[in-house]
Amino acid sequence: MPRRALWPIAGCLTILAAGCQTFRLPEPPVGSVTAEREARRAEAIAHFEQQRDAAELQAAEDAWDRGDVAACRKGLEALLNRRPSHRDARLLLAAVLLDQHQADLALAHLEAALQDHPNDGEICHAMAVALSQLGRHEEAQAYYRQAAESTGQSGVQTAGYEVAVPANGTDQAGYARLSGGPDSYDAAGNTYPGGADPAAPSPAEPLFRQAEQALVAGSPQHAWDLLQTAAVQNPGDPQIPTTAAVILLRYNRPDLAVALARDALNAFPQSAALLRVLGTAYYRQGEYQSSQLVLQQALSLDKSNGLAYFLMGCTLTKLGQPAQAEEHFRQARRLDKMFAAQRSVSPLR
């Protein structure tokens, strides 16, 4: 081809080359891609850590259930070393320490937990149990009250053994949680500390107050008459005799509580709460077989109540059936985390 014929081709190539210098392909958004990649990586790491925490916590719970306290503590301490603010691990470790009668160490863990999770009802309840073990009953009562307020649950659902059945016979902090509470009562079993619920004031509350005053003054017959009056004035409300029986238990009159609850069951035979109180009253009198029968009735009516399983566990312990008792304690813990701080110990008496 003649040299002159190549000139147009060379000229086109020159133009194309010049154009390439001014036209550039868009660059990938390196910063955006990197940020998204890092976000996905962080999310994956967080998900892995959550799964790891859950697996380690479950392993500790399993170790505790099979009685391997050393393995349970070791696993929980390792988890807390890595995650100091892990709420459930801190709670479980406190429960283990309470079970080992190391309330001072448990209290330290619970105080740390409250710093990370203030006003947590379960932590407050465990604090109350620890303080009760240490003999600091007034402080314990304040935490029981705070736990009830924080959870917003009825007294029955938030009950623990320190409340329902005090171990030392003098800590009256929460017999009320078998029923509706010492501050005020309603038909659903709810507690309204500091005064009655304005939406549903209980007409029996003044009589309850007077009955408590009579019991304090050493006039059980007058208290009985007042509580009977409360029941007569509210004939369709099973919570009234339930609360009345609880008041009698709080002031160490299980004999009167048995009489009142048995009479009330004629009108309310399907009241699981009333049966739970009657079972507790029988227990306090040392009538363990009667307690067992009544609590079996309560459980046949309501298998979702952790307190009933706990009470049955205590009763079976007294009847010399530790294996069956532990099954009930375990079920109580499954149903209600408030019982995490109570192991297979018979605290009713």
QUIKA-V893025 format. One record per backbone hydrogen bond with DSSP energy under -1.0 kcal/mol. NH is the residue of the N-H (numbers start at 1). CO is the residue of the C=O. If there is no record, write none. Layout:
# QUIKA-V893025
NH_CO, NH_CO
This chain:
# QUIKA-V893025
6_3, 7_4, 10_6, 11_7, 12_8, 13_9, 14_10, 15_11, 16_12, 17_13, 18_14, 19_15, 20_16, 21_17, 23_19, 30_28, 33_29, 34_30, 35_31, 36_32, 37_33, 38_34, 39_35, 40_36, 41_37, 42_38, 43_39, 44_40, 45_41, 46_42, 47_43, 48_44, 49_45, 50_46, 51_47, 52_48, 53_49, 54_50, 55_51, 56_52, 57_53, 58_54, 59_55, 60_56, 61_57, 62_58, 63_59, 64_60, 65_61, 66_62, 67_64, 68_63, 69_67, 72_68, 73_69, 74_70, 75_71, 76_72, 77_73, 78_74, 79_75, 80_76, 81_77, 82_78, 83_79, 86_83, 90_86, 91_87, 92_88, 93_89, 94_90, 95_91, 96_92, 97_93, 98_94, 99_95, 100_96, 101_98, 102_97, 106_102, 107_103, 108_104, 109_105, 110_106, 111_107, 112_108, 113_109, 114_110, 115_111, 116_112, 117_113, 120_117, 124_120, 125_121, 126_122, 127_123, 128_124, 129_125, 130_126, 131_127, 132_128, 133_129, 134_130, 135_132, 136_131, 137_135, 140_136, 141_137, 142_138, 143_139, 144_140, 145_141, 146_142, 147_143, 148_144, 149_145, 150_146, 151_147, 152_148, 155_189, 158_154, 159_156, 164_160, 165_161, 172_170, 177_174, 178_175, 179_176, 189_186, 195_192, 205_202, 208_204, 209_205, 210_206, 211_207, 212_208, 213_209, 214_210, 215_211, 216_212, 217_213, 218_215, 219_214, 223_219, 224_220, 225_221, 226_222, 227_223, 228_224, 229_225, 230_226, 231_227, 232_228, 233_229, 237_234, 240_237, 242_238, 243_239, 244_240, 245_241, 246_242, 247_243, 248_244, 249_245, 250_246, 251_247, 252_249, 253_248, 257_253, 258_254, 259_255, 260_256, 261_257, 262_258, 263_259, 264_260, 265_261, 266_263, 267_264, 268_264, 271_268, 275_271, 276_272, 277_273, 278_274, 279_275, 280_276, 281_277, 282_278, 283_279, 284_280, 285_281, 286_283, 287_282, 288_286, 291_287, 292_288, 293_289, 294_290, 295_291, 296_292, 297_293, 298_294, 299_295, 300_296, 301_297, 302_298, 309_305, 310_306, 311_307, 312_308, 313_309, 314_310, 315_311, 316_312, 317_313, 318_314, 319_315, 320_317, 321_316, 325_321, 326_322, 327_323, 328_324, 329_325, 330_326, 331_327, 332_328, 333_329, 334_330, 335_331, 336_332, 339_336, 340_337, 342_339, 345_343, 347_345
